[in-house]
Amino acid sequence: MSQPDRRMRINIFEGTRRIMRLVMVLWVIAAASFVYIENEPRLIYSTVMPERAFALTDECPFSAQERSVTRDVDGYPGVYIRLCFLPTSYLDPKEGTDQIVFKIDTKDGETWWTSGDKYSADVTGYMNQRTAAFKLDPSDAKARASLRAQMWKNYRNGALIIVGGVVVLFVLQFVMGWIVRGFAGIPMGQDSRPSI
């Protein structure tokens, strides 16, 4: 009399599906955590002259010098703010240089400005003084609108990354199953060959 087959049967397809589900859950958790942690909206303000106020802008060019501060804005505590000090080339693109204006004098009805190398002691002192004196109205509507837009953009991009990753993992799982089933002669949608 023959003995029954007592070997453990392993369903590799079910195992693969479970592993992929686990990887998808881990992907969603990791991506959502990254989006939450990295969703720190930032503001950028720039100025080109000592007597000009800082203006909200979208970017700080490479040729500018910058300092950073944190300030509270309604609903957004401790917002990271980059202060850009633009070089004289932003005043006059034809004759400007990469020097930064740090002093304004008015003599005989004419305005004279003094500029210096962006790493000089005078420019560094000027930038430090302007940074320390930087004030931001906590109820500034433009700043709040910019922060809100950044946050929603970050959340949207995060959702796209999460959904995109899950879709890629689903496609990978399907393709691997299709290839293995093809080599093993197993019909689509089944985990084993039909018994004859």
Backbone torsions as a table, in degrees:
resi	resn	phi	psi	omega
1	MET	NA	137.2	-176.5
2	SER	-84.2	146.3	179.2
3	GLN	-81.8	143.2	175.7
4	PRO	-66.8	149.7	179.8
5	ASP	-73.1	111.5	-176.7
6	ARG	-102.8	11.6	177.7
7	ARG	-70.4	143.2	179.2
8	MET	-73.2	130.7	177.5
9	ARG	-93.3	132.6	179.5
10	ILE	-111.4	125.9	176.2
11	ASN	-94.3	97.2	-175.5
12	ILE	-64.4	-30.5	-179.7
13	PHE	-69.3	-43.5	177.7
14	GLU	-65.9	-39.3	176.7
15	GLY	-61.2	-43.4	178.8
16	THR	-64.3	-41.8	179.0
17	ARG	-61.1	-42.7	-179.7
18	ARG	-65.9	-41.9	178.3
19	ILE	-62.7	-43.0	-179.9
20	MET	-65.7	-38.0	176.3
21	ARG	-61.5	-42.5	178.3
22	LEU	-63.0	-43.9	179.0
23	VAL	-63.0	-39.6	178.5
24	MET	-63.8	-43.1	178.6
25	VAL	-63.2	-43.5	177.9
26	LEU	-63.1	-39.1	177.6
27	TRP	-60.9	-47.0	-178.8
28	VAL	-62.7	-44.3	-179.9
29	ILE	-63.6	-46.2	-178.8
30	ALA	-64.8	-46.1	-178.2
31	ALA	-66.7	-42.0	179.1
32	ALA	-64.3	-39.3	177.6
33	SER	-64.0	-43.7	179.3
34	PHE	-61.9	-45.0	179.9
35	VAL	-62.3	-42.1	-179.6
36	TYR	-64.8	-44.9	-177.4
37	ILE	-70.4	-41.5	-175.9
38	GLU	-85.9	-1.1	-178.5
39	ASN	-83.4	61.7	178.3
40	GLU	-105.4	99.4	-178.3
41	PRO	-66.0	149.6	-177.3
42	ARG	-130.9	153.5	176.2
43	LEU	-119.0	148.5	177.6
44	ILE	-127.0	126.7	176.1
45	TYR	-121.6	144.1	179.9
46	SER	-133.7	157.3	175.0
47	THR	-148.4	156.0	-179.6
48	VAL	-122.2	-15.8	-178.0
49	MET	-136.4	150.8	-179.4
50	PRO	-59.4	-33.2	-176.8
51	GLU	-88.1	-6.4	179.7
52	ARG	-89.9	139.9	177.9
53	ALA	-73.3	159.1	174.6
54	PHE	-70.1	140.3	179.0
55	ALA	-119.9	139.7	177.7
56	LEU	-64.7	133.0	-178.6
57	THR	-141.3	173.7	-177.5
58	ASP	-94.1	-23.4	-176.6
59	GLU	-150.8	160.5	176.4
60	CYS	-116.6	112.7	-176.1
61	PRO	-64.3	158.2	-177.3
62	PHE	-60.5	-34.2	-176.0
63	SER	-75.9	-8.7	-178.8
64	ALA	-83.9	158.7	170.5
65	GLN	-98.5	149.2	-179.2
66	GLU	-140.0	155.8	173.6
67	ARG	-131.0	163.3	179.2
68	SER	-130.9	147.2	177.4
69	VAL	-141.8	167.7	171.2
70	THR	-123.1	138.3	178.1
71	ARG	-141.2	156.3	177.0
72	ASP	-88.7	136.8	173.0
73	VAL	-124.5	144.1	-177.2
74	ASP	-45.3	119.3	177.8
75	GLY	84.3	-5.7	-178.3
76	TYR	-135.7	87.8	-178.8
77	PRO	-74.4	144.3	174.2
78	GLY	60.6	48.3	-179.7
79	VAL	-73.9	131.9	177.4
80	TYR	-75.8	126.3	-177.3
81	ILE	-125.7	128.5	174.5
82	ARG	-97.8	128.3	176.8
83	LEU	-105.7	117.4	-177.4
84	CYS	-102.0	130.0	175.7
85	PHE	-106.7	106.1	-173.3
86	LEU	-78.9	145.1	178.5
87	PRO	-75.8	170.1	-177.3
88	THR	-63.9	-16.9	178.6
89	SER	-64.2	-18.1	175.8
90	TYR	-81.3	-18.5	174.8
91	LEU	-80.9	-45.2	-177.9
92	ASP	-141.3	96.2	-176.3
93	PRO	-58.4	-26.8	-177.6
94	LYS	-79.6	-38.9	-175.0
95	GLU	-114.9	-2.5	-178.2
96	GLY	-73.1	161.2	178.9
97	THR	-127.1	-172.5	176.9
98	ASP	-87.4	12.8	177.9
99	GLN	-80.9	156.7	-177.5
100	ILE	-113.6	132.8	178.9
101	VAL	-73.6	127.0	-179.8
102	PHE	-123.1	-5.7	-178.0
103	LYS	-150.0	138.5	177.8
104	ILE	-120.7	130.9	175.6
105	ASP	-126.0	144.5	175.1
106	THR	-118.5	118.3	179.4
107	LYS	-130.5	129.8	177.0
108	ASP	52.7	39.3	177.1
109	GLY	80.4	-1.4	178.9
110	GLU	-108.7	148.1	-179.9
111	THR	-102.1	128.8	178.4
112	TRP	-119.7	136.8	176.7
113	TRP	-120.7	146.6	-179.3
114	THR	-112.0	128.8	179.9
115	SER	-121.6	163.4	179.4
116	GLY	-149.6	169.2	177.5
117	ASP	-58.8	142.2	-174.2
118	LYS	-64.3	-12.2	177.5
119	TYR	-106.3	4.8	-177.8
120	SER	-72.9	161.2	-179.0
121	ALA	-64.1	-39.2	-179.9
122	ASP	-62.7	-46.4	-179.0
123	VAL	-67.4	-42.4	179.1
124	THR	-61.5	-43.7	177.6
125	GLY	-61.9	-43.5	177.9
126	TYR	-60.6	-46.2	-178.7
127	MET	-65.3	-40.0	178.9
128	ASN	-64.5	-40.4	179.4
129	GLN	-65.2	-44.9	179.4
130	ARG	-66.4	-36.0	179.0
131	THR	-65.7	-44.8	-179.9
132	ALA	-64.3	-33.2	-177.4
133	ALA	-87.9	-2.4	-176.0
134	PHE	-62.9	124.7	178.0
135	LYS	-118.5	140.1	177.3
136	LEU	-129.2	125.0	177.0
137	ASP	-68.2	118.6	-177.4
138	PRO	-59.5	-20.6	-179.5
139	SER	-102.5	19.0	179.8
140	ASP	-59.1	115.1	-175.6
141	ALA	-64.7	-39.5	-179.7
142	LYS	-65.1	-41.8	179.8
143	ALA	-64.8	-44.1	179.8
144	ARG	-63.8	-41.3	179.1
145	ALA	-63.8	-40.6	179.2
146	SER	-65.3	-43.2	179.0
147	LEU	-64.1	-43.3	179.9
148	ARG	-62.8	-43.8	179.3
149	ALA	-62.7	-41.6	178.4
150	GLN	-63.1	-43.4	-178.8
151	MET	-63.1	-45.0	-179.9
152	TRP	-66.0	-37.2	177.0
153	LYS	-63.3	-43.2	178.9
154	ASN	-64.0	-41.6	178.5
155	TYR	-65.0	-41.5	178.8
156	ARG	-63.2	-46.3	178.7
157	ASN	-63.1	-38.6	177.3
158	GLY	-63.1	-42.5	178.6
159	ALA	-63.5	-39.3	177.8
160	LEU	-64.3	-39.2	178.6
161	ILE	-65.5	-43.3	-179.6
162	ILE	-63.7	-51.4	-178.5
163	VAL	-64.4	-42.3	178.6
164	GLY	-60.1	-42.4	178.8
165	GLY	-64.0	-42.1	179.3
166	VAL	-65.2	-41.6	178.9
167	VAL	-63.1	-43.9	178.7
168	VAL	-60.5	-41.8	179.3
169	LEU	-66.6	-39.0	176.0
170	PHE	-61.4	-46.0	-179.8
171	VAL	-62.9	-42.7	178.6
172	LEU	-60.4	-44.4	178.6
173	GLN	-61.8	-43.9	-179.5
174	PHE	-63.5	-46.1	-177.8
175	VAL	-64.5	-42.6	178.7
176	MET	-62.3	-43.9	178.5
177	GLY	-62.6	-41.1	180.0
178	TRP	-62.9	-43.9	-179.3
179	ILE	-65.4	-48.7	-178.0
180	VAL	-64.0	-43.3	178.5
181	ARG	-62.0	-38.8	179.1
182	GLY	-62.0	-44.7	179.2
183	PHE	-69.7	-33.5	-176.1
184	ALA	-89.1	-5.9	-180.0
185	GLY	71.2	31.5	-179.8
186	ILE	-99.8	129.0	179.7
187	PRO	-62.9	152.9	179.5
188	MET	-61.3	139.4	178.4
189	GLY	85.9	-0.7	179.1
190	GLN	-122.0	156.7	-179.3
191	ASP	-102.1	-5.3	178.7
192	SER	-149.1	162.7	177.1
193	ARG	-68.8	141.6	176.8
194	PRO	-66.3	140.7	178.5
195	SER	-76.5	141.1	-175.2
196	ILE	-92.3	NA	NA
